[in-house]
Amino acid sequence: MIGRFALTAFGWLAESIVGALVGKAVNHAVQQFGEQHGVEDDLKKLKDSLANARLKISTIENLWLKDEFLQQRVKDLLIDLKNAAYDADDLLDEFQYRILKQQIEQQGDEAGKRASSSSYSAPPPSKRTKTSIASCTSGLFRKGDDDDDNNNVQKIRKIKGSLDDYSAALEEIYSSLAAEDDRGNKQLVSPASRQTSSFSTEPQLFGRDKELQELKDLLFKPAVASEFGQSGVSVLSIYGMGGIGKTTLAQEVFNDSSVKEYFKLRIWVCVSENFCTDRLTREIIECATTEKCDLTNLDTLQKIVNEKITPERFLLVLDDVWNEDRHKWESLCAPLRSGKPGSKILVTTRSRKIADMVSDADAIHLQGLDVESFWDFFKKCAFGCSHSGAHHPHMEAMAKKMTCKLKGLPLAAKTLGGLLSVKLDEQYWESILDSEIWQLPQEENGIMPVLQLSYQHLPPHLKQCFAFCSLFPKDYKFSESELIGIWMAEGFIVPQGSTRMEELGSNYFHELVNRSFIQGSKRIGFIMHDLIHDLAEFISVGESYRIEKGKFHDIPSTIRHLSIYKDEEELFFERTT
């Protein structure tokens, strides 16, 4: 099964790898090496090819391909392009190694000269000559012999040629599909943004009584002055990983009879990835007035909000927020500050950083369902109701095994349960039980596409760091310092001025924690949800491989990273080339 979400995953990882190499190709030391060895022009062309490849990937990675053959073709091209980028990475690493080796040899030679001359004569400390950087490096980059330089040129040109060929092939596919066919249909379609409404698709809420009551208590809390505004309009938030049930909980409280009675005006807006202030303001107006709004001037729109909405005690739900820009957030909320005391804004988000940025009270961290509630929900999804499993005892036992993989994630229960409900056949169920979640067919709103949306929103420097975590076994307790050390050794942490790399690595690590890719704390230890781990495996398939005790392994020839897991105490890593 390929599908769009498989295609884009290969694109995102390839884009992050290629993007990192663009910076590496213009590294000062590499450029100086190029000048001394006569390959500076070829290195510049290689950088241009990397930049062009990155552009082609970003053009095609988020588009729908209707034809399965073309899906496979593009996937193969992305894999080939990624491998060519790794070849470029290896070559640039080789140049940097040779530079470092020469630096060490040069320093050794100079130290020997100083030691021999110090016994002869040494100027007073106040009169010692200052040594410039230029003089230290003057003899560092020595011209190599012609055969060596020719070999460097050939290597660079070969890699550049591969990158150009794969980029051209992607461009050719894109150009041919962007045009309409004879019937006026396009083969290439941009995906629509995720949409939600206040109406829940779930007739019953499982295992959220505590969170529901906590949220209602916060909504009914008397008006108090807050950072958001002196009027007493306050902001609440629910955060947690994708598929955990944030929207479902918000829908449940939005439609609660006591909430309806307390808030005279209730507004639901799905924000999604495109946080556009004027668009969201129009949607707030349309939801509040049930009339279409075609105005575009932001000042006019915000005056309407101030006139039509703020006189009433309102509840505004902003579902699925991704924006981390405080200025955009404050701009959207500016006309709501004068709202009637007791008004509330409820935000759902996958990011703790966003929840902390907007909330006036402690954010509600939504986690997996408890075992009993999750089992009741899963039975309903798989068998049609929570009692039907009793008529299929063997299949019920199989279903219980499957729930161990899902770790209380409601959307996963819905995705897998819906797949099982298609056919109440033991052989069919066994085939699903033996598969990884990411190997199963997925609808657009299935668990893997939803989780991949979180991966898509990671900054490029975090994508490789996350994908690398597939080398650890499931339920592995991460040590922050251990993981940072490995990221540093792999070159995933990009130096920034005088900031220590360990500090940057700690920022990377906690960014993944804030985005729910890693869960836990220093006190209890850090782990990765099984389905997030499945996502990491899927993203890095063909690149990273984990050998586990008791399993047969046919190691792919394309892998770049290998881990060997022998027992609970031993975990080894190896990088292959």
N, C-alpha and C positions, 0 to 999 in steps of 0.2 A: 504494500500500500504506500503510495507516494503522497498524493493530495497536495493542496496548496501549503498546508502548514509544514509539511516535510520540505517542500521546495524552499520556502522562505527561511527555514532554519539553517540550511546550508548556505544561503545567501548572507544571513546575518553573521555567521561565524567567519565566512570568507571575507566579508567586508571589514570586520574588526581586525583580522590578521593583516590584510593588505593595507588598511589605514595605519596601523602601527609601523609598517615597513616604510611608508612614505617619509615619516620622520627619521627613521634609522638611516635611510639613504642619504639624507642631507646632514647627518652627524658630522661635526667639524673634523674629527679625527679621520673618519672614513674619507671625507673629501680631500684632506691633506694627503692621505695615503694614495688616493687616485691621482693627484697631481704629481706626486713623486714617481708613480709607476706608469704614468701615461694612460690612465683609464678614466680620467675625469669626465670626458665627454660621454663615454659609455655609461658611467654611473648616473649622469644627468638624464640620459635617455631612459635608463632603467627606472629612475624616479618618476619620469613622465608616464611611462607604461604602467607603473603601479597606480598612479593617480587616475589614469584613464580606466584601468580595470575597476578601481573602486567606484567610479562614476557609473560604469555599466552595471555593476552589481546593484547599486542603490536604485537604478532605473527600473530594474526588472524584479527585484526581490519581493515587493509587496503587491504584485499583480496576480490576478487569477489566470491560470491557463486551463482552458476547458479540455484540451486534448491530452490524454494520458501519455501518449508517445512523446509529445513535446515536453511534458512535465519531466519525464525521465531524461530526455536529451538535455534540458537545462540543468537538471540536477547533476548529471555527469560532467557538464561543462564547469559548473561551480566547484565540483570536487577537483577537477583537473586544474582549475585556476588556483584553488587553495593550495594544492600541492606544489605548483610552480612558485607561489609566493613563499612557501616554506623553503624551497630550493634557494630563493633569493635571500631569505633569512639566514640560511646556513652559510652562504657565501659572504654576506656582510659580517657575520660572526667570525668567519675565518680572517677577514681583513682586520677586524678589531683585535683578534687574538694576536696576529702578527705585530700589530702596533704595540700592544701591551708587552709582548715579548721583547721587542726592541727597546722599549722604555726601561724595562728592568735591566737589560744588558747594558744600556747606556749609563744608568744610575750606578751599576756595579763598577763599570770602568772608571767613572768619575770618582767614586768613593775610593777605589784603589789608588788613583793618582793623588788624591788629597792625603791619603794615609802615608804614601811614600814621600810626599813633599813636606808634610808637617814636621817630620823629624829634621828636615834640612833648614827651613825657615818659615815663619808664619807672621803675617802682619798683625799689629795690635788690633783688638776687636773693633775699636772705633774707626779703623781705617780699612776694614775689609771691603772688598768690592762687591756691590750688589749684583746678583746674576739675574738677567732678564729671562722671561719665558722664551723669547726668541732664541737667545743663545743656548738655552738648555735643549731646545729641539732642533738646533741647526744641523746636527749630524744624525738626527734620529731616523729620518725617512730616507734611507739610501736607495738609490735606483737599483731595481732588481735586474737580473740578467734578461736578455731578450726573450729566451724561451719561457721564463716565468711570467713576464709581462704579457706575452702573446697568449699564454694559457689563461690568464685572468680575463683578457679581452674576450676570448672564445666562450668562457663560462658565462660572463655577463650577457653577451649577445645571444647565447642559446636560451637563457632564462627570459630575456626580454622578448625574444621571438615567440616563445611559448605563451607568455602573458598577452602579447598582441594578437596572436592567433585565437586564443580563447575569448578575448574581449570582442574581437571582430565577429566571431560566431554568435555571441550573445546579442550583439547589435543587429546582426542579420535576422535572427529570430524575432527580435523585438520589432524591427521595421516591417517585416512581413505580416506579423500579427496585428500591428497597430492599424493597418489598412482594413477596410471593410471587404467582406467577400461579395460574391455576385448578388446575394440576397440582402445586402446591407447590414449584415450581422458582424459584430466585432468578435474576434477570437480572444482578445485580450481585454480584461475588464478590471477596473480598480475596485477593490473591496469596499463595501459600505462600512461606515463606523458602527460600532455596537450600539444598539438601542434598547432601552428599558422603559417600562411605564409603571404606574402605581398599582396596576393590577397584577397580582401574583398568579403564576401558573401552578402553584402548589396549593391544593385544597386544604392541606393540614401542615402545621408547623411542628417538626419533631425536635425535641430536646433543647428548646431555646427559651423555656419559661423564665429562667433566671435572668438572662440577658434582656428579654422583653420587658420584664418588670423594672429592671435597672434603667432601661432607656425611657420608659414611661415616667418614672420618678424624676428623671432629669428634665423631661419635657414639661412636666407640671410644676417644676421648681419655681418659686416666686421670682419675679424680675429682680435682677441685681445689676449694678454697674459692672462693666467688664472692659477688657482691652478693646473689644470690638466697638463699643460705643457707650456713652453714658445713659442711653435710654433704657438699658436693660435687655436689649436684643442680644442673645447669646448664641454661640456656635457649638454644636456637639459633633462628635465624629465616631464612626465605626471603621476600624481598619483590620486587615487580615489578608492572607494569601488569596489568590484567585480561586474561585469555586467554593469558598468556605461558607457562603450564605449571607453575605453582607446585604445584598439587594433584597433578598427574601425577608430578612429581619426588618429592614426599612419599610418594605411593603406592608408587612404585618402590622407595624405600629402606625403607619400612615392611615390604614383602613380600620383601626380600632375604634369602636363606638365612642369611648370616652375621649379619645383624641379628636375625633370629629366634632364632638360637642364643645371641647375646650378651645379649639382653633377654628375661628369662623372662616378663615381662608387657608386652604391647603394647596400647595403648588409642588409639582414634581417635574424636575428637569434632569435628563440624562446628559451628563457633561462629556464623558468619554475623552478621547485623546485631544480633540480640538477645543482648547479653552480659548474661545473667541468672545471677548466681552460683549460686543454688540449683538452677536448671534444669541448668546445665552440670555441677555437682557430682553430681546424680542420674545424668546421662548417663555420666559417668566411672565411677560405681559400676556401672551396668548393663552397660557394655561390659566392665569388669574381671571381673564375677561372672556375666555372662550371665543375670542374674535381674532382674525388674522391681522398681523401687524407687518406692514411693508416698509416702515420707516428705517432709515439707515444712520441718521445723525445720532450719535451717542448721547449728547446732551438732552435732546428731545426725548429719547427713549428713557433716560433716567428720570426726567421730570414726570413722565407718565407713571413710572414705578412709584415715585414719591407720592403722587396724587391718588393712584388707584389701589395701592397695596398697603402702604405703611399705616393708613388710618385704622386698619383692622389688625387684630392679633392674628399673626400668620405663622404657618409652618412651611418652610421651604426646604425641600429635599434636593440636594445636589448629588446625584448618584454617579459613581465611577469617576472620581476626580484624579487626574494625573498631573496637573499643573503644580510646579514647585516654585513658581515665580510669585513672590509676595506682592509685587506691584500689581500684577494682573488680578490677583485675588482681591486686593483692597479696592481696585477700580470697579470690579463687579459689585462689591458690597457697599460702595459709598452711598447710594440712595436708600439703602435699607437701614441705615443707622438710626434714622428717625422713626423707626417702626414702633408700634404700640408696645408698651412694656409687657413682657411675657412672651413675645414672639421668639421663635427659634429657627435656626438654620441647622439642618442635619446633613453632614457630609459623609459619604462612604468612599473609601480609598484603599488601595493595597499598600500604601506607603505610610509607615509610622512618622516619617519626616513631615509629610503633608498634614497628617492628623495633629501632630504637635504644633505645626505652624498656624492652623486655623482654629483650634479648639480653645474654649474658655474653661472647660472642665476636663477632667481626666478622660482620655479617649477610651472607648470600649474596644478591647482587643478580642476579636472573635476568633476562637480556635475550634478544633475539630469536635464533632458530636461525641458524647459519651458512648461507650460500647453498646449499651442496651438500646438507646435511641437510634443509633446508627444502624443496628441490626434490624430494627422495626422498619426503618425507612428503606433499607436495602431490599428487604423481603417484599415490600410494597412495589418497588421498582422492578424486581425480577419476576415475581409471581403474580402480580396484579393486585394483591392486598397482603396485609401483614400476617394473615393466617394461612394462606394457601400453601406455604412451604411444608406444612404438616402432611399434606397428601403426597409429597415427594421427598421422603426422608433422606434418601441417598443424595439427591440433588441439593437438598437443604444443607447437608454436610459439606458439599462442594462449595456452596455459596458462602458458608462461614469461613472457609479457607480464603476465598477471594477477598473478604472484608479485611483480612489482615494486611493486604497490600494497600488498602485505601486510606487507612489511618484516620477515619472519621470525617473525610472530606465529602460533603453532600453532593457536589456536582459529579464527583467520581462515582458515587453510588448510582446517580441518575444515568450517567453515561454507560457504565458497565451493566447495570441492571436492565437498562433499556435494550442493550445488545443481547443479553441472555433471554429476555422475555420474548424475543422473536421466535425462538424454538426451544420448547421444553424437552430437550433431547440430551442424554448423558454424554454421548460422544462429542456433540457440539460444545457442550459446556466444558468438557475436559480440554478441548483444543484452545478455548479461551483462557482457562485456568493456567495452562502451560505457557501462555504468551505474556510478554511484557505489555504493559498498558499502551506504550507508544507504538507497538506493532499492530494494534487492533484498529479497525475502521473507525474514523472519527467524523462526526458532523461538525459544522462550522462552530457551534457552541459547545462542542465536546470538551472534555477536560484538558487534553493536550493543547488544542488551539488556544484555549483560555489561558493556560499557564504560559504558553509561548508569547502571548501578548505582554506578559511581565518581562520576559527575556528581551523582547523587541525594544522595550523602553529602557533597558540598561545602557548606560554610557559605554562606548566602545572599549574603554580600558577595563571594564568589569566583565565583559562577555567572556573573554578567555579565562579570566580568574574563575568564573562560575563553571564553565564547561570542564575545566581541569578537575573539579571536584568529583567527576564521575569515576576517577581513579580510586577513590575511597569506597569501601564496601558500604552497603546500606546499614543504617543505625550506628555508623562510626561516630565516636565522640571527637569532635574537632578541637584541636588546641589552636588558639589564635596565633600564637608565636610560631608554631610548627607550619601552619598553612602560609603565613606571611614569608617565612624563610624559603619555602619552596617556590612561591611566586617570584620572589627576588631572584632566586637561582635561575628560573626560567625566563627572566627578562620581562615579566608581565607588568612590573611596577616601573613606571616611567619617571626618572628623576625630575624634580621641579625646584630649581634654584638651590637654596641652602637647606631645604627641608630634608630631614633624615628619611631614608627609604623605609625604615621600620615604621615611622610615623605615617607615611603615605599608605603603607600596607595596612596599618590599623584602620585608617580611614576607609580603605577599600572593603575591609572585612565588615566593619560596622554598617557600611552602606548596604551590603548584602543582607545583613541582619534586619535593618530598617525596612527593606523591601520584601521581607519574609522568605528570602531564599535560604537563609540559615536561621534556625530558631534556637532559643535558649539564652543562657547567661553564663558568666564566668563561674558563678556559684554552682549551678546545676550542670554545666557543660553545654556545648553547642552541638546540635544535630541537624540533619537535613531530612525533611519530610520525604517519605518513600517516593511520592509522585514527583516531587521536585528533583529527586535523584534520577528518576526515570527521564525527566526532561533533560538533565545534564548528559545522561547516557545517549539520548537521542541526538542532541546537538553535536556531540563529539564522536558519533559513530564513524568508524573508518579512520579516526585520528588517534583516539585513546582506547586502551584496552586493559581490562582488569582480569588477572588470573586468580581464580579462587580454588581453594582446596576441594578436592572431590568432584571437580567438573572437567569434562573433556574440552580441550581448547584447540581450535584451529585459528591461529593468530593471523589476521589479515596482513598482507605485505605493505599496506599503506599507512600503518600506524606510526605515530611519532612519539607517543608516550605509552609506557607500559608499567603497570603496577602488579606486584606479586603478593598476594595475601595468603600467608601460611597459617596463622592462627591469630588469636586476639591480641597477642603482644608484638607481632612482627608484621611490618608492612614496608615493602621495598618499592622504590621508584627507579625507573630507568628511562632515559630519553634515547630514542632511536633516530637514525637519520636515513 
